[in-house]
Amino acid sequence: MAKQAHFSEALFRFLKGVKRHNNREWFQAHKAQYERDVRDTSLRFIADFGAPMQRFAPAFAAIPKAVGGSLFRIYRDTRFAHDKRPYKTHVGIYFPHKQAGRDVHAPVFYLHLEPGHCFAGAGLWHPETATLRGVRDAIVARPGAWKRVRKAVTLSEEGSLKTAPRGYDPDHPFIEDLKRKDFLTVTSLSDARVCRPGFLQDFAATCRGMRPLVEFLTEAVGLRY
């Protein structure tokens, strides 16, 4: 199981196709290809990833369901968007904390599959105000633990406040981290790497390396790692 190839070039061919022909007529004509090469292979990966993930993140879930699970829908929500294209041109797979439910703004492990732009990621993306404050307070309260995280993990530069957030010392040694609005770490992956046999174990090892950040964030928001 661990050494088989879950994904193939067929997944990337479909995503390239939907990028070129992002309309309902094309998608309906190629829906069987989507279900076979994208949806079903992703669900198998999710199901198989559950066991290795339990060894380094037992409180996190791999949910192999086409709706309401770890696989994001390919359908875009265009209700309030200027961009009315109906389909995403990437595959998003996330592994949430079991107590966080469908909250995509809670700490997660994440896999992004997109032609020429695949990556593994982990952390907090666009957390709500109370969650963000909890992380900032944890950094202030546990600077030694946060220092160990910063040594172990490279954080992505996703956007920060220009000044110190209200209520925090502008001279704090981790002030640049306290300014952050996201706490993410990302590892780029080639399309070929994603398609190799053994990618599941490769991804598990990558996520294991991201564990220090996810563990700190999970505890900071009041959940058990």
N, C-alpha and C positions, 0 to 999 in steps of 0.2 A: 504493500500500500504506500509506504513512505517514499519508495523509489520510483513510483510510476509518474508519468507526466500527466498532470491534470489539465493543463492548458495547451493549446496548439495555435499554429499560425491561423487556423480557421477563425478563431476568436477575433484576432486582429483584422482579418479580412472583412469580417462582418462590421466591425467598428469603423473601418475605413469607408465601407459602403454606406453606412447610415450617415456618416459625415458628409458624403457627397450627395446623398439623396435623402435629406431629412424631411420626409413627408410620410403620411399615413399609407398612401398607395404602395410605395416601395416597401415599407416595413411589413405590411400585410402580405405582400408577395414573397417576402423572405422570412416570415415569422417562424417557419419550421427550422430554418438555419439558426435563427436567434435562440430558439428553445434548445436545440441540440448542441450548438457550439459555444454558447455563452451561458444561458441560464443553467442548463443541467450540469455542465462542467464546473461552474462556480459552486453549485449546491453540493456537488461531490467533494470539492476542495474544502468547503466549510465543514461538512460532516467529518471528513478525515482529519481536519485540523483540531477538532475538539480534544482528542486524546493528548497530543503533544502539548497543547496549550495548558492543559490542566497541570502539567509538571512545573510550569513557571508562573502561571496566572490562574490559580484554581477558582477565583471568584469571578472570572470572566467567562462569557458564554459564546459558543459557536452554534448558531441557530440555522439549520439548513432548511429554511422555508422560503418558497418563492414570494410570499407576501407576509410581511410582518416579522421577517427574520433578519439574518446578517447581510443578506444581499439587498442593496438599494435597488429600487425600481428603475427601469430604464426610461420610464415616462417622466418628462419634465413637468413641473407645476408652472404653467404659463399664465395663471389667472391674473397675477399682478406684475408680470414681466413684460418688458418691451420686446424681448427676444421671444418670438412665438414658435420657434422650432419645437416640435413635439417630443423629440427623443434626445437623451444624453448620448454623447459620443465616447463615453468611457464606462467602465464597470467599477462600481464602488462596493467594497466588502468591509464591514466593520464588525468588531468583536467587543461588545459592550460589557460593562459590569452587570452581573445578574440582578442587582438591586436597582439599577438605573433605568431599566426598561428601554423604551424607545428614545430616550433623551440622547440625541447625537452630540450634545454639548457637554456630556459627562466624559470622564477619561475613557479612551478606547485604544485598541490596536486597529490598524486600518491597512487595507491593500487597495491600491488604485491601479487599474489596468487601462492603458490608453496607448495607442500606437505612438512609439517614440517618447512616451512620457509616463512610464510605469514607476511606482515607488511604494515602499512600505513606510508607514507612519505610525505615530503614537502620540498621545497627549490630550490636551484640551484645545478645542477649536471654538472660538467665539462664545466663551462661557458667559452665563448670566452674571449680573452685577454681584449678587450675593456669593456665587461660586468663585468669582474672580477675587473678591475680597478675602474669602477663606484661604485661597492659595497665597495671596500676598501676606496675610497674617501668619501663615505657616512658615513662610520664608523668613519673616522677622523673628518668629519664635524659635525656629530651628535652623539657624544659619549654618551650623556644622553639617547637618544632614543635607541642606541645599548645596553646600559647597561640594559634597561628595557627588551629588547628582550632576553638577556642572562639570566635574572632572570626568565623569563617565559618559556623558551624553552631550552632543552638539545640538543646541537649539536652533530652530529655523528663525529667520528674521521676518516674521509675518506682519509686523506693524506694532508700533509702540506709541505711548503718549509722548508728547514733546517735553512735558514737565512732570515732576513727581506727582503721583496721585495724592489727592487730598487726604491728610491724616498720616502721611508717611514721611520719614526724615529724608530730605533731599540729599543728605550726606551719607545715607546708609551705604555700606560697602556693596550691596546688591541692588542699588537703586535702578540700574538699567534693566534688571530683571523685574523689579517691582513696577516698572513702566509698561511691561508687556501686556498686551490684550489677548494673546494666544500663547500657549505653552506647548510647542510641537517639536518633534524631532522626525527627520525624514531621511530615508536611504533610497537613492535612485536605483532602479533596476532596468536592465535592458530587456527588450522583448524576448530575445533569445534565452536569457536567463530564466524568465518566467516559464518558458516552454520546455525547459530541461526536465528530465526525470530527477526526482529528488528535490524539486523546488519547494515542496511542502516543508521538508526539514530545513532547507535553506531559509525560508521565510520564518520558521520557528526560531532559528538561531538569531536572525536579525531582530525579531521581537524580544527575544531574551536579552539582547544587548540594550534594548530600550526600557527594560524593566525598571531601572532606578528612577526614571522620570515618572512612569506610570504609577509606581508604588507610592512615591511622594505625593503626587497629585490625588490619588485615590484616598489616601489617609487625610489629606488636607481638606477634602470635601466631605469628610465624615463617614466614609465607607471603609470596609475592611478589605485589605489586599489579600 
